[in-house]
Amino acid sequence: MRIGVSPRRTQALIAAVLIAAPVLAAPVAAAASPAERYYERSFVLAANSRCGLFEPQLTAALTAATWQARGAALRAGGNDRDLAETASRARSRAAGAACDSQDLRTVGGRVRDAFAGWSRTARMEFPGERAGWSADRAVYARPTWRLMQATVTGASPVRFGVVGGMGRPDQLTAVVSWHGRSRPTGVRIVLRDATVATRPWLARELPPPAQRRSIWASGVTAADEGLLVKGRAAGQAWVFPATAADALSALDPREIFVVEYLFRDGSVARSTFETGDFAAGRAFLSMGQI
């Protein structure tokens, strides 16, 4: 997993990125392992941060692709510590590349060509191990899902993700249409507490209670019709603070998190979601609506 180059091979790395640039935007590049793709994208992203190679929209696209590559490397058997070292080496190598070099300018041009299609891409799927995220950058006149993962709790369909539209800011939201139950009195996201448990919890369940963190919904409204599963006439939209999206982005893509619904009778219903490429999806949305 250790991917790196000696100081004498900076030019060789730039040459490798020159070759890889036309396919940097592809989910899978035949000639590179997931860890190598993550290294290449991290190098270009770091070079851009230092040298200002790209405009903000392309930077957002490259950021999304880098998060994708990280998720692919982890799902291929990597671990977060090795990938953190990989990214650190990529940043160190980028720090040694001359911003005015012809090689780096050529890398910039080829990356622009590789990501040109992203600026015109309105919708994208970010698959995971068992569930994925659907992203949508199109402009709508009413609230719509910009990033969403769907599941069911019992007979009740649940959608979770980022809702936007109508000129209002994006909000992390859970929408549920309860079947045979009253409305919950409170809803919360439960996930690993990174300040207590620094290593990812990769079981298909939550970590022990002492290692969990809860983030409560900050409000609830009637869900707009466009946010509901087809065939459902009504539902509730529970909105979470912006810090919740940041907390989910910090999780390992192989981890799960749970949305819990608390009812007046003391019962709790739960919806389980896969973190997956949530961070990559958010970066894709940051390219702006089209």
JOSULVEN-V69988 format. One line per field, one symbol per residue. phi: phi as a letter, one per 40 degrees, with the letter a starting at -180 (. if undefined). psi: psi as a letter, one per 30 degrees, with the letter a starting at -180 (. if undefined). A space follows every 10 residues. Layout:
phi=???
psi=???
This chain:
phi=.cbabcdcbd cccdcccdcc dcbcccdbbc cbcdcccccc cccccccccc bgcbcdccdc cccccccdcc cccccchcbc cccccdcccc cccccccccc ccdcccddcc cdccbdcccb ccbabbcbcb abbbbacccb cbdaccaabb abbgcbcbbb ibbahfgccc bcabbbbcbg bccccabacb accccbbccd bcccaccddc bbbbbcccaa bcccdccccd gccaabbcbb cccccccccc cccccbbbbb bbbccgcbbb bbbcdfcdcc ccccccchcb
psi=fjklllefge eeeeeeeeef efgffkekke fkleeeeeee eeeeeeeeee fhelleeeee eeeeeeeeee eeeefgglle eeeeeeeeee eeeeffkkfg keeeeeeeee eeeegefefg jekkkilaef lakkkjglkl flklkekkkk akjbgkkkkk bkkalggllk kkkkkkjkjg llklflklkk lkjffejfkk jglhllllef glkkjkkflk lkkkefflkk fkfllkjkkl lffeeeeeff lkfflllkkk kklfgflkkk kklkebheee eeeeeffll.
